[in-house]
Amino acid sequence: MLDHNIILVGFMGTGKSTIGQELAARLGKAFKDTDSEITRKMNMSIPDIFTQQGESGFREIESEVIREVLSGNEQVVATGGGAVLAEINREVMLTNGYVVALTASWEVIVDRVRNDGNRPLIAGNIEERVQTLLEQRRHAYDFAHLTIDTGMLDVERIVDNIIAAYQAD
Ligand code: S3P
């Protein structure tokens, strides 16, 4: 089954890291977070990479890391919210794993990301930035094999649903 990787995609604040860690623990798979891998590879925080190399520099490194991480198997991989924007990344994801898109409403997202200063794309007026980006990315996550709203259910139930769909696939 696509080398037994499960890849979580979704907008910032949709719960990719929280759900990914729980999912990995339940399935006995390794957990990887591409943002953490980028930070480690560059030895720099995400905001510093954006400041020094711009969004396009960040996206290049992100594509490299996605390719590297997805050359492995038996992993649950949480990706950054913009990782789906490049077609090459979507292709690499679809050929190397079962792709799960997590969604949440604007209200839920704003509430979850409000106190986190580590996301340069929504710095400043968080409400407005999230709304604009959500509109721009409205269909960006549609390529996934499965889509789950994380605003309504608790983590355990969401993980149950992902495991059931993954095992039925
Ligand atoms: C981004 C999302 C972030 C991180 C970077 C850019 C985006 O990841 O990759 O700040 O473009 O949506 P999270 O979705 O984990 O916050």
Residues whose N, C-alpha, C, O or C-beta is under 5 A from the ligand:
A	BS01	S3P	G10 F11 M12 G13 D35 I46 T79 G80 G81 G82 N118 R119 P120
